[in-house]
Amino acid sequence: MGGRGFNPTPLGEVLSPRPAATRKMFQWRGRPGERKPLWAILGEEPPLGWQPPEAKDVQVTELAAKAELAGDASAPEAKPASERADQVGPGIYVTAHRIAGAGPFHTAIQYVPEDGDTEWISAGPKGGRLVSGVGRLDEAGRVTGQRPIDAPKKNDVSGRITPPEGMTDAEYWQRIRALDDVYRDKVDYDLDPEIQDSYNSNSYTRGILDASGGVSTAPFADYVGGRSPLPARNLAPPHLRGTGFPNSLRPQQPAPAFRRLP
């Protein structure tokens, strides 16, 4: 019995042809002098989660970090008198300047008494730690102390600080000085606390305000580290540890003695 030979249908006609894969094109943009990664050389897609580097932002951040580590404020001097920290009347203020003139804001707390020397407290990096210090401007215009970087001529006013109810500015400043004395430079420093488990100068300013019961109009949410205050446990005086500090602090309680400026 005769018959025709078996001719199978080509597989390509049975299965629906798959559309050609379309590759999303990525353009690698590195910083000047940065080596091109292997995936970009081979024309492959970048690893999951890769984002094109923003060279300008990275350079500003690196410059700011180097400037703060070197203790160089580089803050512009030409400011309106209404915003300059050396032009304000008696009171307690949050003051600030941009690191290296263009980087993130760095803050301090400044006290201007009715009569006497202006003082301020702030913190910055030293040996990988967040180290605080006090500065002073006497009536002759001389700057002394550990934090000349935050002298009034170098900072703008960021906000006013209101002491807890029943306390004068002078009494509240004594409390802040006492808490700063308790701190003793205990925590690790990082320029951006939201990336590392550490704190920066704005964390210190916000933390000591919270622990002392003060209220400020300064926009801490806009400052790097302002949302990561230094924990109150790092500022609790020995006689108040285990008492629910800072809620256990009351205006009528005397502040512990603090270290004097050199």
N, C-alpha and C positions, 0 to 999 in steps of 0.2 A: 504494500500500500504505500503509494507515494504521498508526500506532503512537504510543505514548506518548512524550512529550518526555523528554530526558535530565535527570535530577535528581541531581546529585552529592551524595554523602554529606557532610554538613558536616565540615570539618576537625577541629572540636572533638570529634566522635564517633570519629574515626579514631585520633587521638593521645590517649594517656592524659593527663589533665589534670595539670599540675605542681602540687605542693602549694605553697601560699602560703609565701613566705620568712618565716621568723621572725627578727626582729631581737633580738639580745641587748641588753638594756637596761643601760646604764652610767650610773652616777651620778657626776658630776664633783664633786669636793670640793677646793676650792682653799684656800690660806692666806688669812687675813683681808686684804682689800685687793687680792688677786691678781685680775687681769683674766680673765674667763671666755674660754676659747679658742673659735675660730670653729666647730670641729666640735661643741662642746657647745651653742653657740647654735643651730646648724642641726639639732640632734637626730641628728647622724651618729655613727657609731662612731669611737672614738679611733684614732690612728695605731698601726701595729704596734709592739708592745713597750711601749705606754703603761701605766703603773701609777698607781693613785690615790695622790696624795701623802699621806704620813703627816705631818700638820702638826706634831704634837708632836715627833717625831724630828728633823724639819728645823729646827725652832726651837731645839732643844737643841744641835744641831750648829753652827748659825750662832752661837749665844750662846757656845759653847765656842771657836769660832775667833776671835771678836772678843776674848774674854777672854785667850786665849793671845797674840794679837798685841799686846795691851795690857800683857802681863806681869802679869795679875791672876790669882793662884791661887784666891782666894776659897775656900780649903780650910777645912772646919770645924775648930775648935780642940778641941772636946770629944771626945776619943777615949780608949779604954781605954789605960792605961799600957803594957800589954804590946804594943800595936800602934804606939805613937807612936815616931817616929824619934829623939826627944830623950830616950828612956828606955832605950835599948839599951846593952849593954856593948861592950867593944872588939871590933872586927871590921869587915868590909866588907859593905855591904848594898845591895840595890836598894830604894829608897823611892819612894813615889808619892802623888799626890793627884788628885782629879777636877778637871778644868778647869771653872772657874765653879761648882764645888760639885756639878754634876750632869752634866757632859759626860764625854768620854772620859778615861781615866787618862793622866797624864803621869808619866814616871819619871825617876829620877836615881840616881847611885851615891854612896854615903856611906861615908866612912872614919872610924872612931872608934879612935884610937890608945890604947895603954896609958896614955900620959901625953902631954898636949899638946892642941892645938886640933883639933876635928872639922872635916873638909873634905868637900866634895861636888863632883861634876862633873855637869853636865846641859847640854842644848841646847834652843834654841827659835827661833822665827822672828824675823828682823830684816832688813828690806829684801829680802824674798823668798828669803833664804838661811837655811840651818840653822846657827845660830851657837852655839858652845859656850862655856862659861865655868866658872870655879871659884868656889866660895863657902867661907867659913870662919866658924866659931863659936868665939870664944876663951873662955877659962875665966871671963871676966867676963860672958859672955853677949852680947857684941857680935857682930853679923853684918856681915861685910865681903865684898868680892869682887864678881863679876859676876852671880851667880845667887841673890839673896836670896829669890827665889820658891820655892826648894827648901830653905830653912832647916829644920832638924829639927823645929821646932814646927809646921810646916805640912804635914809629910808623915807617912804611915804606912809601916811596914816591909812590903815586898812579898815579900822573900826574902833569904836569906843567900847570900853569894858565897864560893866556895872557890877560893883561888889555885891555880895550877899546882903540881904536886908539886915539893917542894924549895924553895918560896918562902915567906917569911913574909908576913904581911899588909902590913907596912911596905914590903917590897921590891916586892910586887905593886902597891901603890898608886903607888909611884914609876914603875912601868911604865905604868900607866894615865895618869898625869900626862904622861909623855913622849909617849905616843901622841896624847893630846889636843893637845899642843903641835904635833905634826906635822900634825894635821888642818887647822887654820887656816880653818875655815868655808868649805869649797869647794863644797858641793852645794846644790841648790834645795830649798826647803821646801814641804811641803803637809800639811794636817791629816790627810788620808787617803792615804798612799802607794799604796794598792792601786788608787786611781782615777787618779792622776797618776804620771808617771815621776819621782818625787822621794822625799824622806824626811822623817820627823818626829822628835820628841824620843825616842820609843821605838825608832826605827830606830837612832838614835845610841847609846843605852844598850846595846842588843843588839849592835850592831856592834863597839863598843869592848871589850865583854866577850869576844866571839868572837875578835877580833884579838889580845887579850892572853892568851888561853888560860884565862880564868876560867870557872867553872861556877856557875850560880845556880839557886835553887829558885823564882825568881819566875815566874809564869805568863805569859810573854811572848805565848803564842798567844792569850791573851784580851785583849791590848792592841792598839789600833789602831796599826799600824806595827811591832808586835812580830814579825810574820812577814816583814818587809822590812828586814833589818839593813843598816846602812851598809856598803858593800863595803870589804874590807880594804885595797884599793888606795888608799883615801883616808886610811889611817892608817899606811902603811908608811914607816918612817924611811928616809932616803936610802941609808944603808949596807946596808939589807936589801932594797931594790927589785931585783927580778929574781932573788931567791933562794928563791922559793916562800913568801914571807911570807903568812900568819902561822906556817906550820909551821916556818919557819926560826928562829923565836924559841926560845931555850932559857933556862931559869931562870938559868944561870950567866953569861949575857951581861949586861954592865952596861947600864943604861937611859941613853939620851941625857939631857942636861940639859933641864929644862923651864922655862917662863916662871914667874917668881915672881908671887905675888899683889901687887896694888898696895898 
